[in-house]
Amino acid sequence: MGNWVVNHWFSAVVLVLWLGLNVFLFAFAFLTFEKSDKYYYTREITGSSLAWARASARCLNFNSLLILLPVCRNLLSFLRGSCSCCRRTLRKQLDHNLTFHKLVAYMICLHTVIHIAAHLFNFERYNRSCKANDGSLAFTLSTLYPHENESPWLNPFPSPNMTVEHLTFTSIAGLTGVIITLALILMVTSATEFIRRCYFEVFWYTHHLFVIYFIGLVIHGIGGIVRGQTEDSMKKNPPSKCAQVYEKWGEHSHCTRPQFEGLPAESWKWVLAPVIFYIFERLLRFYRSQQKVVITKAILHPSKVLELQMNKCGFRMEVGQYIFVNCPSVSPLEWHPFTLTSAPEEPFFSIHIRAAGDWTETLIRAFEQQNSPMPRLEVDGPFGTASEDVFQYEVAMLVGAGIGVTPFASILKSIWYKFRHADHTLKTKTIYFYWICRDTGAFAWFNDLLACLEREMEECGKVGFLTYRLFLTGWDSDIAGHAALHFDKSTDIVTGLKQKTSFGRPMWDNEFSAVAAVHPRSVVGVFLCGPQTLAKSLRKCCNHYSSLDPRRVQFYFNKENF
């Protein structure tokens, strides 16, 4: 439980700080528009809904400032490299970038709902004031009209015959508000887990509506629908005195008609810096993607998995990193993330692509056509992930589900090279590797790698350095019976390796308790590339089997996030 307390305490501090800033900005803006004399006359028409609209707008601007930063991958990779000497707890916060991105998006949605609801009340009250014809202050303010160079108007409805719908779709604020809201709805609904997994193209295209969102946000406030009394007018005609004699404005009273001005657009001040930063990020990605990629080898593995080995000038990688790949002949705009399966020591970089959607299936078919030239690829990256920290731990538990084994292939290959070159700087003493697959064909992807590691460990006298377990979840009685019949053989009947394949899923409580018993005073890094359900189980075990005593065994959970 020790590391759970530390990690969650630090995450909680970041979360509380963010929530606190939202509360502060909301409260400050709310009180400003609810109490300030500048908006006294505006409140006579709108009531408290003015303050609700402006307070939510302030929080919308703040969260729009933050929403792009967690997806600036070059920034995160730079910070990860800069924090390599920092405490593990600080580095791990970078792995929560997508979680924070989602939280900020949810906050934007919340304040969007508040903002829309408040302005619907505002529009309805503006419209009602125009039609009142009861001699009230609200009606008087609604009937003010421009005179010479003055700007007295306060109510955006120029006529009692104008409807709320007409003003919504003819004003800058109303029209951009509708566009922003539609873009936001499409982005949020297409970002659900189901859409991202099954229809990635839909998610990819609709998420780029963020460009329309930010353009609309900047333009939204230009119309100046929300207005307040000018400073000069407040000095000459303070509402505390003149509001009581509004029927005599400009007659026998010292009070003249108040002058009003629209609020200046301020969204651009909030989002200018992050947008410029993000544009620079995209330009850097574009520059790197235009560098020539040479495909040196394409191998089709069982279970429809394509391995591509490539070269690119100036390409440098670390274990566990990933790249974005684009194939213009398949789709000129779509970029898909793939974990690198090669080691930094190899003279090429490689990825394994499993057929899991229209884009990947089309790409694999293109490489299957033997008489046609190989399609051109563009590559952006590499970018850092949690797996980069694997060699910072004395003991590592690597858990891969299906194609999720790819980051650990890179790690295992790098270990093989380190042993071949007698690298004494390797901090890691023991690795436990778990690979969970549905079908037997998947094990063929990295059989040769595991066989080489088995031989290398034996030759170096470090058989205990790597302990791996292979789990087959999709099996029938014929496979199990065949394996049982040949159980006494020196090699496994399914994989041909010395380690026997287990049927079913791992008993994680048993695995964690065994590791904790063997390494009672070690820091254990648990790395997963797999589904969220498995992540929950492993995170729970990490928290349960970590000792409250920081001098005893500690399990740190790390998950790949793209």
Disulfide bonds with the S-S distance in Angstrom:
Cys242-Cys255 1.97
